[in-house]
């Protein structure tokens, strides 16, 4: 039925997109609950799921512990203080593990032991998150599509296949229909090279080839969504302080005391958007470059990230057929 001469727009799909949660317990839990809060049909988590570091808690004996986080050393007594400290670390996206002095010394002397602990803890947290999402989304009709990012190693992402069941979908490197209105989402967590040598960054030419494999055989992109972790180069969604890659760690390039800003995104992602003109493209990776833009007919979005503050940055997108009705950048 139409009113006052307006055409019925038919079906709409409401999608909520979040990215770069980096292990933050608060941010992920808010995200899972956001589906019913915003009344959406689809949740999309666009990569960089895992946190960045392990924080050891040194067991000094007699119920006394010590740990350092954000350059502040904490003396901890008893289970309640340990639990509060671990909660704070989890909000920041860090993983904690209680170690004896001998274990601490061994980890300090052998980076492989730290790496092993990191992968175990990151995999465990992701598995717990998937189980939580399966439970919370059960009976809601909302599906959560998850892909990794350049910071997420493949062994950690294996938890997606092992734990996802009915309500969580591993969309990494896949083409999936996200609704009954034939909106097809193509997802990739790879990125172009960074100064940080992350697990899943590749030369831009290799990323271009990967994208071509994803789009192969698609004739109509009018209802296609690119869920690519890396943003398109020089799009305003990839603006970051330029870094000098020759130093360790890389340092910010300045001019007259002011940081030099530059596009850090992928040229191959931009070329693919310009060539195929999908309906929507979803990106992350550059936390500080929150915004939306258009590239030809394509609406492109980066919701940004403030995971370390426990703030959920997101993009609420309303899709009607082959048109984007509305994009609202959210924060909560």
Number of C-alpha atoms within 10 A of each C-alpha: 7 8 7 5 7 8 9 9 11 9 10 16 20 20 22 26 27 27 32 31 30 27 27 29 24 21 27 27 16 15 26 20 13 17 23 14 10 12 13 20 20 19 23 24 27 29 30 23 27 28 25 17 21 20 17 20 24 21 18 13 9 8 11 15 21 16 19 13 16 7 7 7 10 14 13 21 13 11 12 10 15 21 12 12 18 18 17 17 22 21 22 26 28 25 25 21 13 16 16 15 14 10 15 18 11 14 18 12 11 11 11 12 14 19 14 11 18 23 18 14 21 28 20 13 22 21 21 14 20 23 16 15 21 20 12 17 19 14 9 13 12 19 22 27 22 25 27 30 32 25 24 24 18 13 12 21 22 14 20 23 12 10 18 19 13 12 20 23 19 21 23 23 19 14 18 19 13 20 14 9 16 13 21 21 23 21 28 26 27 28 27 23 17 15 14 12 11 15 14 17 20 17 14 18 13 15 22 20 11 15 21 12 12 17 17 8 8 10 8 10 17 18 20 25 25 27 29 28 32 32 32 26 19 15 20 20 29 27 20 19 18 17 20 14 14 9 10 9 11 13 14 17 15 14 9 6 7 10 14 14 16 15 20 25 29 24 20 24 25 18 14 17 22 15 10 18 22 25 24 26 28 26 31 31 28 22 20 17 21 21 17 20 14 12 16 13 15 22 20 25 28 31 30 27 26 19 24 20 13 22 19 26 24 25 24 19 21 19 21 18 18 16 17 17 14 11 18 15 18 15 13 11
